[in-house]
Amino acid sequence: MVTNTVYFVITAFVTIFATKINTFQMIEKLKNLYGEEGIVTKENILEILKLKNPMTTEVSLRKQIMQMSRKGFLQSVRQGVYTLNVKPVYHFEPNETLIKIRRIFTRKFPEISYCIWSSDSLNNFMVHQPFKKLIIFEVEKELLEPTFHLFSDLNFNAFILPDEKTMEQFVIGKENPIIIKPLINKSPTIKVKNCNVPAIEKILVDTYCDKEIFSFYQGSELQNIFNYSDKSVAINYSKLLSYAHGRSRRAEITNFLQNQTNINPEKFQK
C-alpha cells in the first residue's frame, strides 16, 4: 500500500514537471518555426502537440495555450491567432481633471454608462505633437443634452458632437474642451482609477472614424498612431474590428490596416 502511494506521488510529480518542461519546449519550437516575433495559429500549436501525443484533445490544446499565455510567452492578437512577441497591455491613466469630471457626472447620473479619455493619450504614438488636447466624454445618446448642461453650468467648455468648422472656430484654443458624443454599444472599455476609460482598440477606431473631431490626427499621423501603437502595446484585432463593425466601418478600417500601415496582415486578416 505504501509502495503504491509513493509510486503514485512520484509519477504525479514527474508528470507535472514534464508539463512545465513541455511548455518551454513548445515556445522554443514555435520560435524556431515562426521566429521570435512570429504569428502562430491555434492549428499550428495543435500540430506540434500532436507530434508528441496524436490523441491531443481540444481541451488539452486550450489548456496549453492558456498556460503559455499566463506565463507571458504568448499573446492573443485575434481569435485563434497569437503572437510570440508579447507586449504590455495599454491602460490609459486619467488625470485629476478627468477624475473630477467623472465625479461630477456620476454624482448626478450614478447608474448611467459613460467613457472618458483625452486625446493626449495618443501622444506617445505620434511624431508631431499637437499643442492642445481634447477631453472626450461619451454617454448614452439620451443623455447628451443633460450632460452638456451639467458641464456647461459648471463653466466647463463643453460641446456636443462639434463639426469641423465648430472645432476650428470654437473648440481648438479652449482650455480643456469637453467633446460630448454618444457611447457606442459594446464599446471596449476598462476601469482605471474608478473611471471608465477606453481600451486601446476603441481609441484607435474612434480616432479613425471621428475625423471632424480628430482632424489633426489624420493623414500620415494616423498611420503613425496605428503603426507605433502596434509596435509598442498589445492590440487584439478581433476586438478592434468587432468595435469597428459596431461603427459600420469594419471593411474600411481593414482596408486601411492592409494598405496604409506596416502592421502584419496575419494579425487582422482571416
C-alpha positions as CSV (number, residue, x, y, z in Angstrom):
1,M,0.0,0.0,0.0
2,V,2.8,2.4,0.9
3,T,4.8,1.4,-2.1
4,N,1.8,2.1,-4.4
5,T,1.2,5.5,-2.7
6,V,4.9,6.5,-3.2
7,Y,4.8,5.4,-6.8
8,F,1.7,7.5,-7.4
9,V,3.2,10.6,-5.9
10,I,6.5,10.2,-7.8
11,T,4.5,9.6,-11.0
12,A,2.4,12.7,-10.5
13,F,5.5,14.8,-9.7
14,V,7.2,13.7,-12.9
15,T,4.1,14.4,-14.9
16,I,3.8,17.9,-13.6
17,F,7.5,18.6,-14.1
18,A,7.3,17.2,-17.6
19,T,4.3,19.5,-18.4
20,K,6.3,22.6,-17.3
21,I,9.3,21.5,-19.4
22,N,6.9,20.9,-22.4
23,T,5.7,24.5,-22.1
24,F,9.2,25.9,-22.6
25,Q,9.9,23.3,-25.3
26,M,6.7,24.4,-27.1
27,I,7.7,28.0,-27.1
28,E,11.2,27.2,-28.3
29,K,9.7,25.0,-31.1
30,L,7.3,27.8,-32.1
31,K,10.1,30.4,-32.1
32,N,12.3,28.1,-34.2
33,L,9.5,27.6,-36.7
34,Y,8.0,31.1,-36.8
35,G,10.7,33.5,-35.4
36,E,10.9,35.5,-32.2
37,E,8.1,37.8,-33.3
38,G,6.2,35.1,-35.2
39,I,2.4,34.9,-35.6
40,V,1.0,31.5,-34.8
41,T,-2.5,30.0,-35.0
42,K,-4.3,27.5,-32.8
43,E,-3.8,24.9,-35.5
44,N,0.0,25.5,-35.6
45,I,0.1,24.8,-31.8
46,L,-2.1,21.7,-32.2
47,E,0.2,20.2,-34.9
48,I,3.2,20.4,-32.6
49,L,1.3,18.9,-29.7
50,K,0.1,16.0,-31.8
51,L,3.7,15.2,-32.7
52,K,4.2,14.2,-29.1
53,N,0.7,13.0,-28.5
54,P,-1.5,12.2,-31.5
55,M,-4.5,12.0,-29.2
56,T,-4.3,15.6,-28.1
57,T,-7.8,17.0,-27.5
58,E,-9.3,20.5,-27.9
59,V,-9.4,20.8,-24.1
60,S,-5.7,20.0,-23.9
61,L,-4.9,22.5,-26.6
62,R,-6.8,25.2,-24.8
63,K,-5.0,24.4,-21.5
64,Q,-1.6,24.6,-23.3
65,I,-2.5,28.0,-24.8
66,M,-3.8,29.3,-21.5
67,Q,-0.6,28.1,-19.7
68,M,1.7,29.8,-22.3
69,S,-0.4,33.0,-22.1
70,R,-0.3,33.1,-18.3
71,K,3.4,32.6,-18.3
72,G,3.8,35.6,-20.6
73,F,5.1,33.6,-23.7
74,L,2.0,34.0,-25.9
75,Q,-0.5,36.9,-26.5
76,S,-3.7,36.9,-28.5
77,V,-3.9,39.2,-31.5
78,R,-7.3,37.9,-32.7
79,Q,-9.5,34.9,-32.2
80,G,-7.4,31.8,-32.6
81,V,-4.2,33.7,-33.6
82,Y,-1.3,34.6,-31.3
83,T,2.0,36.4,-31.3
84,L,5.2,35.3,-29.7
85,N,6.2,38.9,-29.3
86,V,4.4,39.7,-26.1
87,K,3.8,43.4,-25.4
88,P,2.5,45.4,-22.4
89,V,-1.3,45.9,-22.1
90,Y,-2.1,49.6,-22.6
91,H,-4.0,51.4,-19.8
92,F,-5.0,55.0,-20.2
93,E,-4.4,56.8,-16.9
94,P,-7.0,59.5,-16.2
95,N,-5.5,62.7,-14.6
96,E,-7.1,64.7,-11.8
97,T,-9.2,66.8,-14.3
98,L,-10.8,63.7,-15.8
99,I,-11.4,62.2,-12.4
100,K,-13.1,65.4,-11.3
101,I,-15.3,65.4,-14.4
102,R,-16.2,61.7,-13.7
103,R,-17.2,62.5,-10.2
104,I,-19.4,65.4,-11.3
105,F,-21.2,63.1,-13.8
106,T,-21.6,60.0,-11.6
107,R,-22.9,62.1,-8.7
108,K,-25.7,63.3,-11.0
109,F,-26.2,60.1,-13.0
110,P,-24.8,57.2,-10.9
111,E,-26.4,54.4,-13.0
112,I,-25.5,55.7,-16.5
113,S,-22.8,54.2,-18.7
114,Y,-20.1,56.6,-19.8
115,C,-16.5,56.6,-21.1
116,I,-13.9,59.4,-20.6
117,W,-10.4,60.0,-22.0
118,S,-8.3,62.7,-23.5
119,S,-6.5,63.0,-26.9
120,D,-3.1,63.4,-25.3
121,S,-3.2,59.6,-24.8
122,L,-2.2,59.4,-28.5
123,N,1.0,61.5,-28.0
124,N,3.2,58.5,-27.3
125,F,2.3,57.1,-30.7
126,M,2.8,60.3,-32.8
127,V,5.7,62.0,-34.5
128,H,4.3,65.6,-34.4
129,Q,2.8,66.6,-31.1
130,P,-0.4,68.7,-31.1
131,F,-0.4,71.9,-28.9
132,K,-3.8,71.3,-27.5
133,K,-5.7,68.3,-26.1
134,L,-9.4,67.3,-26.2
135,I,-11.3,65.7,-23.4
136,I,-13.7,63.1,-24.8
137,F,-16.8,62.2,-22.8
138,E,-19.1,59.6,-24.2
139,V,-22.5,58.9,-22.8
140,E,-25.8,57.2,-23.7
141,K,-27.4,59.1,-26.6
142,E,-30.4,60.2,-24.5
143,L,-28.1,61.9,-22.0
144,L,-26.2,64.1,-24.5
145,E,-28.1,67.3,-23.7
146,P,-28.4,66.8,-19.9
147,T,-24.6,66.1,-19.8
148,F,-23.9,69.2,-21.9
149,H,-25.9,71.4,-19.5
150,L,-24.4,69.7,-16.4
151,F,-20.8,70.6,-17.5
152,S,-21.7,74.0,-19.1
153,D,-23.5,75.1,-15.9
154,L,-20.2,74.5,-14.0
155,N,-18.3,76.6,-16.6
156,F,-16.6,73.8,-18.5
157,N,-16.1,74.3,-22.2
158,A,-18.5,71.6,-23.4
159,F,-19.6,70.8,-26.9
160,I,-21.9,68.2,-28.4
161,L,-20.6,66.4,-31.5
162,P,-18.9,69.6,-33.0
163,D,-18.4,69.6,-36.7
164,E,-15.0,70.6,-38.3
165,K,-16.0,74.3,-38.6
166,T,-17.0,74.4,-34.9
167,M,-13.8,72.6,-33.9
168,E,-11.7,75.2,-35.8
169,Q,-13.6,78.3,-34.6
170,F,-14.7,77.5,-31.1
171,V,-13.1,74.3,-29.7
172,I,-9.4,74.5,-30.6
173,G,-7.8,77.1,-28.4
174,K,-10.2,76.5,-25.4
175,E,-8.7,75.1,-22.2
176,N,-9.7,71.5,-21.6
177,P,-12.6,71.5,-24.0
178,I,-15.0,68.6,-23.4
179,I,-16.4,66.8,-26.5
180,I,-19.6,65.1,-25.7
181,K,-20.6,62.2,-28.0
182,P,-22.8,59.1,-28.0
183,L,-21.3,56.0,-26.4
184,I,-21.4,53.2,-29.0
185,N,-23.0,49.9,-27.8
186,K,-20.4,47.3,-26.6
187,S,-17.5,49.8,-26.6
188,P,-14.4,48.1,-25.3
189,T,-13.7,49.9,-22.0
190,I,-11.8,49.2,-18.9
191,K,-11.9,50.7,-15.4
192,V,-8.8,52.7,-14.2
193,K,-8.8,54.8,-11.0
194,N,-12.5,54.2,-10.8
195,C,-13.0,55.8,-14.3
196,N,-14.4,54.0,-17.3
197,V,-11.8,54.6,-19.9
198,P,-11.4,53.2,-23.5
199,A,-9.2,50.2,-24.4
200,I,-6.6,50.9,-27.0
201,E,-8.8,49.2,-29.6
202,K,-11.5,51.8,-29.1
203,I,-9.1,54.7,-29.1
204,L,-7.7,53.6,-32.4
205,V,-11.1,53.1,-34.1
206,D,-12.6,56.3,-32.8
207,T,-9.5,58.3,-33.9
208,Y,-10.0,56.8,-37.4
209,C,-13.8,57.3,-37.5
210,D,-14.3,60.7,-35.9
211,K,-12.4,62.7,-38.5
212,E,-14.0,66.0,-37.8
213,I,-13.1,65.8,-34.1
214,F,-9.7,64.4,-34.7
215,S,-8.8,66.3,-37.8
216,F,-5.3,67.0,-36.7
217,Y,-4.7,63.2,-36.2
218,Q,-5.4,62.2,-39.8
219,G,-3.2,61.5,-42.8
220,S,0.3,60.3,-42.2
221,E,-0.1,61.0,-38.4
222,L,-3.0,58.5,-38.3
223,Q,-0.7,55.9,-39.9
224,N,2.0,56.7,-37.3
225,I,-0.6,56.2,-34.5
226,F,-1.6,52.8,-35.7
227,N,2.0,51.7,-36.6
228,Y,3.6,52.8,-33.3
229,S,0.8,51.5,-31.1
230,D,1.0,48.1,-32.8
231,K,4.8,48.0,-32.2
232,S,4.6,49.1,-28.5
233,V,1.4,47.7,-26.9
234,A,-0.8,44.7,-27.1
235,I,-3.7,45.0,-29.6
236,N,-6.5,42.5,-30.1
237,Y,-7.6,42.9,-33.7
238,S,-10.7,40.8,-33.2
239,K,-11.8,43.3,-30.6
240,L,-10.7,46.2,-32.7
241,L,-12.6,45.0,-35.8
242,S,-15.7,44.0,-33.8
243,Y,-15.9,47.5,-32.5
244,A,-15.3,48.9,-36.0
245,H,-18.2,46.7,-37.2
246,G,-20.4,48.3,-34.5
247,R,-19.5,51.7,-36.0
248,S,-20.2,50.3,-39.6
249,R,-16.5,50.8,-40.6
250,R,-15.1,47.3,-40.4
251,A,-14.3,46.9,-44.1
252,E,-12.9,50.5,-44.4
253,I,-10.6,50.0,-41.4
254,T,-9.5,46.6,-42.6
255,N,-8.6,48.2,-45.9
256,F,-6.7,51.0,-44.1
257,L,-4.8,48.4,-42.0
258,Q,-3.9,46.5,-45.1
259,N,-2.9,49.3,-47.4
260,Q,-1.8,52.2,-45.3
261,T,0.0,50.7,-42.3
262,N,3.0,48.4,-41.7
263,I,1.0,46.1,-39.5
264,N,1.4,42.3,-40.2
265,P,-1.8,41.4,-42.0
266,E,-1.8,38.0,-40.3
267,K,-2.9,39.9,-37.2
268,F,-6.2,41.1,-38.7
269,Q,-7.0,39.0,-41.8
270,K,-8.7,35.7,-41.6
